[in-house]
Amino acid sequence: MFLYLLGLVVFYYLYRWFREIPRVPDKGDKYVYITGCDSGFGNLLARHLDELGFCVIASCFTEKGEEDLRKACSGRFTTLHLDVKKNESVDKAAALIKDKVGARGLWAVVNNAGVAIPSAPCDWLTIDDYKSMLDVNLNGVIAVTLSVLPLIKKARGRVVNVASVFGRISPVGGPYTVSKYGVEAFNDSLRRNMVPFGVKVLCIEPGFFKTTVTDSIVLGKSIKHLWEKMPQEVRDDYGPDYLDKVDVMMREKLAKMSDADLMKVVSCMEHAISAVRPRTRYSPGWDAKLFWIPMSYMPTGFADWLLLKEAILPAKAVN
């Protein structure tokens, strides 16, 4: 019986592997719009797709990001400035893309732009802290998608949304996981809405990788800033050494947990864009596959116990 089940599993994965090999033809006629290309996944994806022959439109927040990509990539490559928080910037980018792609439409948009700060326990934050991140990680994704959706429908193309395993389970406080749950919901609803138009909507759910999102120095500075500006009453709840404990934990654990091979994520993004039969969801990273996503299916009480077991507790925690 065991060998029979093992054989079925092996057959399934071999079948899936062969099924996912074919790639779309005529890459040189297909335009791909990527947000957040200054660094990290977006930057690597833009370079990789350019090497594969796609016509890449890479949006950056900084002039330096644009300049570096123009120097490194081919003549097909296009860069533009984009601030996903501003509607006028999103609309201006969409108008430029419409002129660029013409009647063929836009093959894919990759919503990669995102931020990870401010992140902290919920009672350290204000509603403005939540709004600042949601404007980028969620509202920005929706705004960019809607601005080019008619062009994608014309090409019967793809929408690729970069969420996170933290769109499946919420182990930390703050707006980051809230934004990623929102991306998952938008992705699911859009996927079903676009089926009649032949548009595929795919989701990337990475685990921990070495990017600015998991940079312990950046996160540490943000947490220290939040600590210094919050009421003394809240600081007393957590105790004077809480900040130091968090800093040590981030420097020790984040470095060990974060995978340095960003191409694991970029390869999933590329497959979502170029495969004839892409997957609905991709979960790059062994931590995503073996820990975070399985935990998201566990009973809530067990998941809470497991996550809180290693958590740094406030000084006034109730026993």
C-alpha positions as CSV (number, residue, x, y, z in Angstrom):
1,M,0.0,0.0,0.0
2,F,2.8,2.4,0.9
3,L,4.6,1.7,-2.4
4,Y,1.4,2.3,-4.3
5,L,0.9,5.7,-2.6
6,L,4.5,6.6,-3.2
7,G,4.2,5.7,-6.8
8,L,1.1,7.9,-7.2
9,V,3.0,10.9,-5.6
10,V,6.0,10.4,-7.9
11,F,3.7,10.1,-10.9
12,Y,1.8,13.3,-10.0
13,Y,5.0,15.3,-9.7
14,L,6.5,13.9,-12.9
15,Y,3.2,14.7,-14.7
16,R,3.2,18.2,-13.3
17,W,6.8,18.8,-14.2
18,F,6.3,17.7,-17.9
19,R,3.0,19.7,-18.1
20,E,4.7,22.9,-16.9
21,I,7.7,22.8,-19.3
22,P,6.2,24.5,-22.4
23,R,6.8,28.3,-22.7
24,V,4.9,30.9,-24.6
25,P,6.2,31.8,-28.1
26,D,7.2,35.2,-29.5
27,K,8.7,36.6,-26.3
28,G,10.0,39.6,-28.2
29,D,6.5,40.7,-28.9
30,K,5.4,40.5,-25.3
31,Y,5.6,43.4,-22.9
32,V,5.9,42.9,-19.1
33,Y,5.4,45.7,-16.6
34,I,7.2,45.2,-13.2
35,T,6.9,47.5,-10.2
36,G,9.5,47.9,-7.5
37,C,12.6,47.3,-9.6
38,D,15.1,49.4,-7.6
39,S,16.4,46.3,-5.8
40,G,15.6,42.8,-4.7
41,F,13.2,40.5,-6.6
42,G,12.0,43.2,-9.0
43,N,15.5,44.2,-10.1
44,L,16.6,40.6,-10.7
45,L,13.4,39.7,-12.5
46,A,13.7,42.7,-14.8
47,R,17.2,41.7,-15.8
48,H,16.3,38.0,-16.2
49,L,13.3,38.7,-18.4
50,D,15.3,41.0,-20.5
51,E,17.9,38.3,-21.1
52,L,15.1,35.9,-22.1
53,G,13.9,38.3,-24.8
54,F,10.8,39.9,-23.3
55,C,10.1,43.6,-23.7
56,V,10.4,44.7,-20.1
57,I,8.9,47.9,-18.7
58,A,10.6,48.3,-15.2
59,S,9.3,50.9,-12.8
60,C,11.5,52.4,-10.1
61,F,11.0,54.8,-7.3
62,T,14.5,56.3,-7.7
63,E,16.4,57.8,-10.6
64,K,19.4,55.7,-9.6
65,G,17.4,52.5,-9.9
66,E,16.3,53.5,-13.5
67,E,19.8,54.5,-14.5
68,D,21.4,51.3,-13.2
69,L,18.9,49.1,-15.1
70,R,19.3,51.1,-18.3
71,K,23.0,50.5,-18.2
72,A,22.8,46.8,-17.6
73,C,20.0,45.9,-20.0
74,S,19.2,45.8,-23.7
75,G,17.8,48.3,-26.1
76,R,14.3,46.7,-25.7
77,F,14.3,47.7,-22.0
78,T,12.2,50.6,-20.8
79,T,12.3,52.2,-17.4
80,L,9.9,54.7,-15.8
81,H,9.3,56.4,-12.5
82,L,6.5,55.2,-10.3
83,D,5.2,56.0,-6.9
84,V,2.4,53.5,-6.3
85,K,1.0,55.6,-3.5
86,K,0.1,58.4,-5.9
87,N,-2.8,58.0,-8.3
88,E,-1.4,60.6,-10.8
89,S,1.9,58.6,-10.9
90,V,0.1,55.3,-11.5
91,D,-2.1,56.9,-14.2
92,K,0.9,58.6,-16.0
93,A,2.7,55.2,-16.1
94,A,-0.3,53.5,-17.5
95,A,-0.7,56.1,-20.2
96,L,3.0,55.7,-21.2
97,I,2.6,51.9,-21.3
98,K,-0.6,52.1,-23.4
99,D,1.3,54.2,-26.0
100,K,4.2,51.7,-25.9
101,V,2.3,48.4,-26.3
102,G,-0.2,49.6,-28.9
103,A,-2.8,47.2,-30.2
104,R,-1.1,44.1,-28.9
105,G,-1.8,44.9,-25.3
106,L,0.2,44.2,-22.2
107,W,1.3,40.5,-21.6
108,A,1.9,40.8,-17.9
109,V,2.0,43.1,-14.9
110,V,4.1,42.0,-11.9
111,N,3.0,43.7,-8.7
112,N,6.3,43.5,-6.8
113,A,6.6,46.9,-5.1
114,G,6.3,46.7,-1.3
115,V,7.6,47.8,2.1
116,A,8.0,46.1,5.5
117,I,8.1,49.0,7.9
118,P,6.7,50.1,10.2
119,S,6.4,46.6,11.8
120,A,5.9,46.1,15.5
121,P,3.3,44.9,18.1
122,C,-0.1,46.3,17.2
123,D,-0.4,48.5,20.4
124,W,2.8,50.3,19.4
125,L,1.3,51.6,16.2
126,T,-1.2,54.3,15.1
127,I,-3.8,54.1,12.3
128,D,-1.4,56.3,10.2
129,D,1.3,53.6,10.5
130,Y,-1.2,51.1,9.1
131,K,-2.3,53.5,6.3
132,S,1.3,54.2,5.2
133,M,2.0,50.6,4.5
134,L,-1.4,49.6,3.1
135,D,-1.1,52.5,0.6
136,V,1.9,50.7,-0.9
137,N,1.4,47.0,-0.3
138,L,-2.3,46.7,-0.9
139,N,-3.8,49.9,-2.4
140,G,-0.8,50.2,-4.7
141,V,-1.2,46.7,-6.0
142,I,-4.9,47.3,-6.7
143,A,-4.3,50.7,-8.3
144,V,-1.5,49.5,-10.6
145,T,-3.5,46.4,-11.7
146,L,-6.7,48.3,-12.5
147,S,-4.7,51.0,-14.4
148,V,-3.5,48.4,-16.9
149,L,-6.2,45.7,-16.7
150,P,-7.8,46.7,-20.1
151,L,-4.4,46.3,-21.8
152,I,-3.9,42.8,-20.2
153,K,-7.4,41.7,-21.2
154,K,-6.6,42.8,-24.8
155,A,-3.5,40.5,-24.7
156,R,-5.2,37.7,-22.7
157,G,-2.2,38.1,-20.5
158,R,-1.3,37.6,-16.8
159,V,-1.4,39.5,-13.5
160,V,1.3,38.3,-11.1
161,N,0.8,39.5,-7.5
162,V,3.6,39.2,-5.0
163,A,2.1,38.4,-1.6
164,S,3.9,36.4,1.1
165,V,3.5,33.4,3.3
166,F,2.4,36.0,5.8
167,G,-0.7,36.4,3.7
168,R,-1.6,32.9,4.9
169,I,-0.7,33.2,8.6
170,S,0.0,36.2,10.8
171,P,2.8,35.5,13.3
172,V,3.7,39.2,13.9
173,G,1.8,42.4,14.6
174,G,1.5,45.5,12.5
175,P,0.2,46.2,9.0
176,Y,2.5,43.9,6.9
177,T,0.5,40.8,7.4
178,V,-2.7,42.7,7.0
179,S,-1.6,44.0,3.7
180,K,-0.6,40.6,2.4
181,Y,-3.9,39.0,3.5
182,G,-5.5,41.8,1.4
183,V,-3.3,41.0,-1.6
184,E,-4.4,37.3,-1.3
185,A,-8.1,38.3,-1.3
186,F,-7.7,40.7,-4.2
187,N,-5.8,38.0,-6.1
188,D,-8.5,35.4,-5.5
189,S,-11.4,37.7,-6.5
190,L,-9.6,39.0,-9.6
191,R,-8.6,35.5,-10.7
192,R,-12.2,34.4,-10.7
193,N,-13.4,37.6,-12.4
194,M,-10.8,37.3,-15.2
195,V,-11.5,33.7,-16.2
196,P,-14.1,34.6,-18.8
197,F,-11.6,37.0,-20.5
198,G,-8.8,34.4,-20.7
199,V,-6.6,36.3,-18.2
200,K,-4.5,34.3,-15.7
201,V,-4.0,35.8,-12.2
202,L,-1.1,34.2,-10.3
203,C,0.2,34.7,-6.7
204,I,3.7,34.4,-5.4
205,E,4.0,33.7,-1.7
206,P,7.7,33.7,-0.7
207,G,9.1,32.7,2.6
208,F,12.1,34.5,4.2
209,F,14.7,35.8,1.7
210,K,17.5,38.2,2.2
211,T,16.0,41.5,0.9
212,T,15.3,44.9,2.5
213,V,12.1,43.4,3.8
214,T,14.1,41.1,6.2
215,D,17.1,43.5,6.8
216,S,17.6,43.4,10.6
217,I,19.3,46.8,10.6
218,V,16.4,48.5,8.8
219,L,13.8,46.7,10.9
220,G,15.8,47.5,14.1
221,K,15.9,51.2,13.4
222,S,12.2,51.3,12.6
223,I,11.3,49.5,15.9
224,K,13.6,51.8,17.9
225,H,11.9,54.8,16.3
226,L,8.5,53.5,17.2
227,W,9.6,52.7,20.8
228,E,10.9,56.2,21.4
229,K,7.7,57.9,20.2
230,M,5.1,55.7,21.9
231,P,3.5,56.6,25.3
232,Q,5.5,55.7,28.5
233,E,2.6,53.6,29.7
234,V,3.0,51.2,26.7
235,R,6.8,51.1,27.2
236,D,6.2,50.2,30.9
237,D,4.0,47.3,29.8
238,Y,6.9,45.8,27.8
239,G,9.7,46.6,30.1
240,P,13.0,48.4,29.6
241,D,14.9,45.5,28.2
242,Y,12.3,44.4,25.7
243,L,13.8,46.4,22.8
244,D,17.3,44.8,23.4
245,K,15.8,41.3,23.4
246,V,14.0,42.0,20.1
247,D,17.2,43.4,18.5
248,V,19.2,40.3,19.5
249,M,16.5,38.0,18.3
250,M,16.3,39.7,14.9
251,R,20.0,39.7,14.3
252,E,20.4,36.1,15.2
253,K,17.2,34.5,13.8
254,L,16.5,36.6,10.7
255,A,20.0,35.9,9.4
256,K,19.6,32.1,9.8
257,M,16.0,32.0,8.5
258,S,16.5,34.2,5.4
259,D,17.6,32.5,2.1
260,A,20.2,34.3,0.1
261,D,19.2,32.7,-3.2
262,L,16.7,35.3,-4.6
263,M,16.5,33.4,-7.9
264,K,14.3,30.8,-6.2
265,V,11.6,33.6,-6.2
266,V,12.5,35.1,-9.5
267,S,12.3,31.7,-11.2
268,C,8.7,31.3,-9.9
269,M,7.9,34.8,-11.2
270,E,9.4,34.0,-14.6
271,H,7.4,30.7,-14.8
272,A,4.2,32.6,-13.9
273,I,4.9,35.0,-16.8
274,S,6.3,32.6,-19.5
275,A,4.8,29.2,-18.9
276,V,1.9,28.1,-21.1
277,R,0.3,26.5,-18.1
278,P,1.4,28.4,-15.0
279,R,0.5,27.5,-11.4
280,T,-2.2,29.4,-9.6
281,R,0.2,29.8,-6.6
282,Y,3.9,29.6,-6.0
283,S,5.5,29.3,-2.6
284,P,9.3,29.6,-3.0
285,G,11.5,28.8,0.0
286,W,11.7,25.6,2.1
287,D,10.4,27.5,5.2
288,A,7.3,28.4,3.2
289,K,6.7,24.9,2.0
290,L,7.5,22.9,5.1
291,F,6.6,25.3,8.0
292,W,4.5,28.4,7.3
293,I,2.0,27.1,4.8
294,P,1.4,23.8,6.7
295,M,1.0,25.8,9.9
296,S,-1.7,27.9,8.2
297,Y,-3.8,24.8,7.9
298,M,-3.4,23.8,11.6
299,P,-5.9,24.4,14.3
300,T,-5.7,28.0,15.5
301,G,-5.0,27.0,19.1
302,F,-2.1,24.9,18.1
303,A,-0.6,27.6,15.8
304,D,-0.9,30.2,18.5
305,W,0.8,27.9,21.0
306,L,3.7,27.1,18.6
307,L,4.3,30.7,17.7
308,L,4.0,32.1,21.2
309,K,6.3,29.4,22.6
310,E,9.4,31.2,21.2
311,A,8.0,34.7,21.4
312,I,9.6,37.5,23.6
313,L,6.9,38.3,26.1
314,P,6.3,41.7,27.6
315,A,7.3,42.4,31.2
316,K,3.7,42.6,32.3
317,A,2.6,39.5,30.5
318,V,-0.2,37.6,32.4
319,N,0.9,34.1,33.4
